[in-house]
Amino acid sequence: MIISIASDHAGYPLRKIVADYLIKQGHTVIEGGATAADVPYSYVLAGQKVAKEVLDGTSDRGIVICGTGIGISMVANKFPGIRCALCTNEYMARMSRQHNDANVLAMGARVVGSSLALGIVDAYMNEPFDGGRHQTRVNDMKEQEKELFK
């Protein structure tokens, strides 16, 4: 699977850990965003990069990381077609895939430690979308986007 991952400077150390982990699992990783933890980089630019790459098919899914995960998830969710889930535990990540078909995962580097983050990533990457009644709700979201983003 091809994964686009980007972060601001606060998320940089965790992004490197997650990217290396995904590469070791055999995924192709497209990294972007901050070049170091001590060089300021906007979470807005990082979130935009991942959202665009998921939407244009450059990547299959995305992961965005900032200090709390809040700002960067808000940015990603401004793009019609992106369903970005801010997850702080593995259960949320599983449900974001099972029920919402989330195509972008957001995490906060100052909120989750690296071990927990890798568990969240595993849950997000390995959980399938259940479809069925959940597909109806995802379709409702898509219709809402069509109406609101004319």
Summary of the structure (lengths in Angstrom):
residues: 150
radius of gyration: 14.3
end to end distance: 31.5
largest distance: 45.8
contacts: 549
relative contact order: 0.17
helix: 47%
strand: 17%
